[in-house]
Amino acid sequence: MTPPPTFIRIASGFGLDTSGVIRVPGQTTDVTHVMTSLATGRRTFFFRPGANSTMTAEQMFPPHDRGKIFYLGSPGISTSMDASDGWRAVFRNARARRLQDGHGVVSGAA
């Protein structure tokens, strides 16, 4: 049996329920490193795409979810969500659930 990925192992160790974590065979997790220049304050992003490029709007809100805050980091870098106009559907869903919402933006080509 293959050990669970680091994230799932650590989260489970803290007693968090990871049953809703979706794993895509053959895909790794997206990784973004953000670096800020002390001299200018300018932020630079280094992005490696992964499984997030396969997600759908329907996967964003499990039926049993009772969260109060929805934060979406970096819309515009998921090919599946960009192609389907999924981001707009996600924010409509968040507002319909009366969630506090916000997002971060990365500019430039993915």
PEDAVEN-V507121 format. One record per backbone hydrogen bond with DSSP energy under -1.0 kcal/mol. CO is the residue of the C=O (numbers start at 1). NH is the residue of the N-H. E is the energy in kcal/mol with one decimal. If there is no record, write none. Layout:
CO NH E
CO NH E
This chain:
5 9 -2.5
6 10 -2.8
7 11 -2.8
8 12 -2.5
9 13 -1.8
10 14 -1.1
11 16 -2.3
12 15 -1.8
18 21 -1.8
24 27 -2.2
28 51 -3.4
31 48 -2.8
33 46 -2.6
35 44 -3.0
37 41 -2.5
42 37 -2.5
44 35 -2.8
46 33 -2.7
48 31 -2.1
50 53 -1.7
51 54 -2.4
52 55 -1.3
53 80 -1.0
57 60 -1.2
62 65 -1.8
68 100 -2.4
70 102 -1.5
72 104 -1.8
78 82 -2.8
79 83 -2.2
80 84 -1.4
81 86 -2.2
85 89 -1.2
86 90 -2.4
87 91 -2.3
88 92 -2.3
89 93 -2.3
90 94 -2.4
91 95 -2.5
92 96 -2.4
93 97 -1.7
94 99 -2.6
95 98 -1.5
100 70 -3.5
102 72 -2.6
